[in-house]
Amino acid sequence: MGSTLIKGGTVVNADAAVRADVLVRDGVVAALGDGDGWAADEVVDATGKLVLPGGIDAHTHLEYPIDGFTTRTADDFHSGTVAAAHGGTTTVVDFVKKEPGASLRDSYLRRRDVAAAKSFVDFGLHAIVPPRDQQENVLDDLRLLAGEGAASWKFFMAYPGTQMVDDGQLLEGFELAAEHGVLPMVHAENGHMVVRETRRLVESGRTSESFHALAHGHDSEAEAVHRAVVLAESVGTPLYVVHVSSARAAEEIGRARAGGAQVWGETCPQYLAVAYEDYAGLGEKAAAYVCSPPIRERANQEGLWQALQVGALSTVATDHAGFCLEQPDDLPPQKLRSPGYFPKVPNGVPGVEDRLMVLWETGVRTGRIDVCRFVDLIATRPAKLFGLFPRKGLVAAGADADLLVWDPEADHVITAAGSHLRTDYNLYEGMRVTGRPVHVFSRGHHLVNDGALDGRPGRGAFLTRGAPHLF
């Protein structure tokens, strides 16, 4: 592998921004400093630009099956990771669901192989813990997976009858996670409250797509967060709460952290930049915005930003689970498989390509967060929590050369037509952003050069992850 000198830029890490040249050799950062005397095979001029660690999206669902494996998301590990690369994300951590008739471990190994054959960027996998009635010996599989790179396990507190685990299984799983140094994750919604409210809406004839948000109330999310934190503290395990959409839920995390709890919260760009008011009157096209927890009212957003500012929320991922509105011939039923009936709309929205640009525009350029906090949210903290630090998540000698040359003055208009995703719509359609990655390096390879991709399916490496860095 050749060498690259990134010259003239400002290196930004989570703790500081300094003027430095970056020398890359054999896929890692070899040196930082004054590079006037350094020789390299390729020189990239970063004058006036920032050099950032590659983004880590710790929450994606690529070619992900739902509803008993009757349908799946539109993007596979090929299109999804191509889009990720163009957006400045050089690592994704996806999810493994137990396949029908297979064990969780066998499902994990198969999905790892599928991703390895298609991915353009490095990837890891979280294991989703199924309810006991789907696999009685799942704890045995989890013990094995802990040694095979699955250093994080996800538990659903939602979707009773399909994915939800009860409090007893949460306690049992949390204890095992603590024993093996694994970070447990929770989808925190009270599933029974959501089912009850869904039934009431349907019985009253309020079934159009936008009513989905009303079925997933703030109270169901806040209650589940509180309960998960209490259960985790009772067995002494840290906890990670995925896709926090409600400011009330973020407040629960903030109170717990202030009291000494080891709990971290993740939110997503769609909750910060899109609002219920944007889709409430769209009829069946509101299906494009349906995800769980839902995209909430605009007044809720400021509470999420405050939580990011004070550290009650610690990461920004996407929960990327894109579906199409129109029905492609080569995909199973997508968003409008049952128009006018929100309980049948596939849950999920796209975003893996747009995450960094949207957060930069709505966070850094508005003054809500500074550039170091931006790096922490999109790269450093995910790397620490998911066992990838210090290999990834920072620009430092010895770290993987996953690097972005970020032009803070580059204009870009986000559109579905200009995206590299398979989805046929974009939540941020028409948003003008100022700031984007113009060069993207993955382990030293110049993967994206001002919009041009140089890579192949399968070049992304599977990441065996270690225990979380909690501080």
N, C-alpha and C positions, 0 to 999 in steps of 0.2 A: 504494500500500500504506500502511496506517495505521501508527500508532505504539503502542508498548506500554511501560509502566513496570512492571517487576517490583521490588516494594518490600519491604524489611525482611528480606531473606534473607542468607545467607552464601554468597558466591561461592567455589566450589572449583575450582581448577586443579591441574595435576599438581605444581606447585611450592609452592603456598600456598593457604590458606583465609582469606578476609578478609570482613568485614562490608561490603557494598556494595549499592546499588541499581543496577539495570541498565536502561538506556534503549535500546529497539529502534526503529529507524526504517528504512524502505525495505529490510527484509529483513536488515539487519546490525546488530551491536551499535554503537550510536552513542556511548555513554558509560557509565562506571562511576563511582560515588561516592555522595555525599549528594544524593539526588534530591528533597529537600523543595521545591525551586523548579521542578522539571521538570513540564511538561505532556505528556499523552499521551492518545490516544483510548481506551485500555484500561489499567486499573491492576489488576495481579495482586498480591494480598497473599501474600508469601512469609515472613511472620513465623514464626520457629521452624523454617524449612525451609532446604534447601540449593539453590543454583542451580549446576547442573553443565552442562558441554558435552554435547550430544547424543551418544549412544552410536554408535560405528562398529563394525559387525560386518564384519570383513574376510574372512569365510569363510562364504558361504552357497551353497546349491544349490537354486534355485527353478525349478520346472518343468524339472528337470534330467534328461536322458535317460541311461539306463544299459543295459548288456547289449546293445550293438548297436542302441540306440534301440528296444528291444522293450518297455520300460516307462519310467516317469518318476516323480519325486517328486510327492507329493500337492499340495503348495502351489505355486501359480503366483505371478507377480510381484504379483498383486492381493492374494490372501489373505496371502501371506508378508510383504508390506510393511505391510499393515494391522496384522498381529500385531506386527511390529517396532516400529511407532509406539506401540502400546499399551504395549510393554515399555520404551520409552525409547530405542530405537535409531532414529536419524534418517538414517543412511547405511548402506547395505549394499554390499559388493563381491562380486559373484557371478562365475561361471566360464563360459567358452565352450569347448565341445567341438566339434571338427571334425565337421561333419555328413557322412554318407555321400554321396559324389558331389559334394561341394562343397569349396572350399578353406577353410582356417582363417580367412582374412580375410573371405570372403563369409559364413561362419558367424557371425563376430564382428559384422558389420554387421547381419545379420538379427536376432540375439539382442538387440542394442542397441535395435533398433526395437520388438521385442516388449516388452522391459522398459519402454521409454519410454511405451508406450501404456497400461501397467497400474500403474506404480509410484506409491505414495503418498509415498514418501520418496526422497531422492536416492540415486543408485546409480553404481557403477563396475563394470568388468569386467576380470577376469584372463583371459589367454589360456592354454589348456592346449596344450602342445606335443605333437603326435602323434608316434608312431614314424615313422621314415623310410618304412617300407613303406606307410604310409597317405597320405603326401604328400612327395614327393621334394624339392620346392622350398619347404619350409616356412620356411626361413631368410629367403627373400625376403618372405614374408608377415609374418614377425616384424619385419623392418626397417620395413615400412609401418605395422604396428600400433603400433610404438613412438612414432610421430608422431601417432597417432589416439587417444591416451588409455590405451592398454594398457601401462602402465609397470610391469607385473609379469607374469611368465610362470611357469606351473607345469609341473614335470616329475615324472612318475610313476616311482618306482623299484620299484613294485609292479605286479602284474597282467601278467605276461609273456604275450605273444601278443595283447594287446588295447591296453594303454596304456603299458606299461613301455618306457622308453628305455634304451639301454645306456650304459656309461660314456663311450664315444666321443661319443655324441650329447649327453650331459651336458656334456662339456668344450666341445664346439662351441657349444652353446647358452649356456653360461656365458660364453664369450669374447664372443659377440655381445651378451649382456646388458651386460657390462662396457663394451663399446664404445658402447652407446646409453644408458647410465645407467638401465638397467632392473633391477629387483630380481627375481632368480630365486627361485622357491619350489620346495620338494621335498616330495612325499609320501614319507617316508623309512621304507620297509620293504623288506627284501631279498625281492623277489618270488619268487626261486627257493627260498629257505628256506620261505616260506609254502606254496608249491605242494607241496613235498616233505612237509611235515608234514600238510597237508590230505590228501594221498594216503594216508599212513600211518593217519590216523584213519579214513578211509572204508574202507580195506581191513580194518581191525579192527572195523568195525561201529559205530564211535562217530560217528554222523552227526547226532544231535539238535542243536537250535539252539545250546545253550550251549557245545558243543564248538568253535564258531567261535573263541572266545577262545584255546583251546589251540593252534590252528593259527597264531596270530599271536603268537609268543613275544617276550618282552623282547629276546632276543638279535637277532632279525631287525630290530627297530627300532633298537636301539643300533648295530648294525653299519652300517646304512644311513646313519644320522646321521653317524657317524665318516667314512665314505667320502665323503659329500656335502661335508662340511667340508673334507676334504683336497683334493678336486677343485676346490672353489671357491677355496681359498687358492692353488692352483697357477696359476690364471689371473687372480687379483686381483679377484674379484668378491665383493660382500657376498652373504649367503645368508639366506633365511627358511625355517624348518622348520615346516610346518603340523601341526596337531593332534598334539602330542606327548602320548602317553598313558603312557609308561613312565618311571619315575624314573631308570632306567639311561640312557635316551636323553637325558633332561634333564641328567644328569651329564656326558654327552659334550659337550653344548652349553656347560655351565658351564666345563668344562676348556678348551674352545676359546676362549671369551671371555676367560678369565683369561690365556690365552697371547697375546691380542691379535687374535684372529680376529673379523672383522665378521660375526657370525652371530647371528640372533635366533630365538627359539623361541616358538611359540604353543601354548597348551593350551586346553581346553574345559571348560565346567561339568560335563558328564557324567563327565569323568574325576576331577573334584574332589569331586563330591557323590553319585555313584552307584557301586556296586561289583559285581564279579562275583558276590559272595554274594547280591545282591539278585535275581538271575535264574537262578542255576545250577540251581534245582529247578523251574523253571516249565514245562518241556516245550516244546511248540511256541510258547507265548506268550513264551518267551525271544527269539523273533524280534524283538520290539519293541526289544530292547537291542542288536541286532547292528549294529556299525559297525566300520570299519577305520581305524586300529588299534582294538583292542577296548577296551571298558570293563573295566578290570583289577581285581585283588583289592584289598580295602580297605587292606591293609598298604602298597600302592603309593602311596596318596594323600598321605601325609605328605611323601614325597620330592618330589612335585610342588609342594606348598605351600612347602616350603623353597626350591625353585628359583624360585618366584615372589617370595619374600621377598628373596632375595639377587640377583635380576636375571638368573639363568640362563635363565628364561623371561620374556618381555617383553610378551606380549599374551594376552588371553582372548577368543577368538571362539567360534562355535558349531559350525562345520561342519554347519549346519542342512541336513538332507536327510531330511525327514519322509515316511514312508509310513504307510498305514493297516493295521491288523490285519484288520478286516473289509473286504470287497471292495466299494467303491462302484461303481455301474453305469457311471459316467462316467469311470473311470480304468482304465488298463491294470493288469495283475497287480501286486499289492502284496505285503506282507510274507509272507503264507502261501500263496504260489503253489506251493510244494513242501514241505508240512509234513513235519518230521522229517529234513530233509536240508539241513544248514547251508550247503553250497556254493552253493545256489540262492537263499538269502535275500537280498533286496536290501539293500545296505549303506546305513545312514544312520539318524540319529535326529533328532527335532525339538528346537528349543530357542531360536529367535530371539526369542520373546516373553519368555522366562524368564531370559535370560542375566544381566541386571543384578540382578534380585531375588535369584537364587540366589547369585551372587558376593557380593552385599552381606551376605546372611544367613550364608553359610559363611565369608566372609573378613573383612568389616569388623566384624560383630557379635561374632564370636569373638575378635577382636583379632589375627588373623593378618596383616592388612594395615590400613593407615589409609586415610582417605577420599581423600587425595591420590594414594596408590598405586592405589586403585580407579579414579580418573579416568584415570590414566596407562594402566592396563591396558585399559580399555574404550573410550577415546576418543583421548587425546593421542598415545600411541605408535603406534597404528594410523594416525592421520592423518599422522604424520611418516614412517613407513616406506612408506606407499603414496601419497605425493605429494599430500596434501591439506592439509598444514600450511603456513601459519597460517590458511588460510581456514576450516578445521574443526579440531576437537579441543581448543579452548580457549574460554574466555569472556574476550574482549578487544575493545577498540574496533577496528572494521574487520573483525572476523571475521563469518562467517555467523551469524545468530541462530538456530542450532540449540541449543536450550536445554531443560533439564529443571528443573522445580521438584520437588525430591525431598523427600518427607515421611519422615524417618527413623523416625517413630513409627507410620506407617500399617500396620495389619495386613492381610494378604492370604493366602488359602489357594489354592495352585496346584492347578488341576484341569483335566482335558481338557474338561469341559463348560463351564468358564468361559473357555476359550481362544478366540482368534480364528483359530487355525490349522485347516486341514482334517483334520489327523491326529486319529484317534479315541482316542488314548491320550496320556499325558504321563509322562515319566520321573520327574517330581517330584510325582506325584499325591499330594495330601494334605499337602504340605509347607507349614507355616505360616511365612511370612516377615514380618518387621517392617521396612518400608522399601520404598517404591515411588514411581514418578513420578506426580504428580497433575496436572501440566501439562506438555505436550510442545509445543515450538515448532520448526518446520522453516522455516528462512530467514524467520523473523519471523511466520509463519502459525501461529495457535493451533490446532495439529492435533488434540491430545487435551486435553480439559478435563474432568478428574475422571471419566475413563472414556468420555466422549462424543467420537466422532470427527467432525471437520469437515474433509472433504477430498474429493478426487475421483481416480479413476484417471488417471494421466498427469501429475499435478502434480509428481511427482518428477523431478528434472533429472539428465541424464547428466553425469558428472563426467570431464572430460579431466584426467588426473592427470600430475603432473610427476615429476622424479627424487626418490628418497627422501632425507629428512633423516636422516642416520645418527647424529646426536648430539643 
